[in-house]
Amino acid sequence: EMVARGERLFVESPDDTTRIMCSTVHKCVAPETLVETPEGLLPIERINNRGSIATPTGGQAYKGLFKREPGWMIRLETKGGYEIRVSPDHGIDVWRDGYSRLDATNIRPGDVLRLRLGATFDAPVPLLPQPPTDLDVRTRLYRTPSMLSGDVAELFGLIVGDGTVYERGLRLTKRHRDVVERFATLMQQTFGVAVNHCHVDGNAYGMEVNSAFVAAWLRSVGGMEPNEKYVPDCVLRAPLEMQARFLRGLWEDGTVNVKDGKLDHIMWTNRSASVVATVRVMLLRLGIITGTVHAFHNNERYYDHLCAYGVNAHRFRDRVGFVAAFKNNLLQAPTGLETQYTVPVTTEERHALRELCGASSEIRNAKRDNKFSRHGLEKIIAGHTGRLVDAMRERLRWHHVPVHKIEWYEGASMCVEVPEGNQFLQNGFAGWNSKGLERPRVFLVHDTFFWEDKYTERGGGNDYEQRRWFRPIDDVDGANVYYVGVTRFKEELWCCGGPAPGFVKNTEMPLFDRGARGVPELRTHAPLYLVSPLALANDDVEVVEHPEAPE
């Protein structure tokens, strides 16, 4: 399947087993993938080269941050809209009567993935930018905070959510008077700046600040300019409590939906898919599960409705809340039980749970597909102890959700190595790392490799860069394939597709032929050639044909 999709492959052949492992260059995630570290919740492209990272079992050390050039990637979207983008051979935990590692290319719609509920680390309070100095000398100066606080995080949330920052000031308009009054209070406390009422048409209220200095400082924080809204880096690096305060301001643009006297859901709408994805992971760390409804315009994704239903709306009330008193009052309405989301169990666990609680309705409902509603499982284990109960409590610390949509695309990717456990959390998902396995023999396979030694028609050789003797034609990704082959073999590196000894140059022996629409078709035979460690060290081009080159 990977060959059919045009993947560049190498094959590792262990000397103690007949098993063959096929993989791309590295098992990677998209650069924007959020990972949790002691420094905050950050895109993997912005973390340090080594440090600590959140894993399914807690914090672990990582090392070896690297970036892979653009190649084939897979976007997995779950029911409810959680998303992760990975390379085809990237490992992800999938429920198969227990958790199993499965390459992304083998995942199918309906497969159940898991996302972590709760936080592993709590970051320190981050510093904020210094006051701007490149303004007109006549600009009036105000104080600025040096460190983030809960109030400042809430103010940032209001501005990112529904504020407008322009060159000489900013304004906020809202439907509830107490929200704009809260905005005015926060601005006065933070900057000591005057806040004025502004005219707003319709049933709304507005507050405005006229200060080029404050506007410039807010732009330096990031995420607050029109048409360029995102969660500021200082918020992602903030303690959990401050992130909750930011979400309070951000979600003030949301609604509370009560049906027949019961709280059904809360909903927040945003046009930026990246902002929605970030907010969802932030809410997961607060233990809040959300669902997404995509809205389309002219067949293009226009905006997303992010919803928290039932019990999760109450968790939002208790851990985040709204600014408007009217909305907070609506959140006091009773809500239904958490039956929408389920927790998988093995057949053995289901039988053991029946021994624990008898033939309850929850046990009968789980008999068909071995899964309980979150509420049902909590009800069964309440008041009990033991290893099974502990295992179920740990299972409840995850949100289990089936894959809904799978798409292929081309893009860059990054990853790290986690020596203990080989896993880390990726957008909340339990995923695996790019551990650099070493094998006694490595067979390096590529469809466009050619051979070029020091006696080419380019002449001489003394002025030729020796380390480029083995490279792909017009394919920058091939350099990474070669790199992996070199770094993963211990004793023998076999290269497939090279020429017979004595050939000066060969471009006629690729492993694959390009078929319809450029999809590679496997050829019946391609010779294998040994490249010794000594040859690599000395830039020696001599090769030896494999005595039993397989077809």
Secondary structure, 3 states (H helix, E strand, C coil): CCCCCCCCCEEECCCCCCCCEEECCCCCECCCCEEEECCEEEEHHHCCCCEEEEECCEEEEEEEEEEEEEEEEEEEEECCCCEEEECCCCEEEEECCCEEEEEHHHCCCCCEEEEECCCCCCCCCCECCCCCCCCCCCCCCCCCCCECCHHHHHHHHHHHHHEEEECCEEEEEECCHHHHHHHHHHHHHHHCCCCEECCCCCCCEEEEEECHHHHHHHHHHCCEECCEECCCHHHHCCCHHHHHHHHHHHHHHCEEEEECCEEEEEEEEECCHHHHHHHHHHHHHCCCCCEEEEEEECCEEEEEEEEEECHHHHHHHHHCCCCCHHHHHHCCCCECCCCCCEEECCHHHHHHHHHHHCCCHHHHHHCCCCEEEHHHHHHHHCCCCCHHHHHHHHHCCEEEEEEEEEEEEEEEEEEEECCCCCEEEECCEEEECCCCCCEEEEEECCCCEEEECCCCCCCCCCCCCHHHCEEECCCCHHHHHHHHHHHHEEEEEEEECCCCCCCCEECCCCCEEECHHHCEEECCCCCEEEECHHHHHHCCCCCEECCCCCC
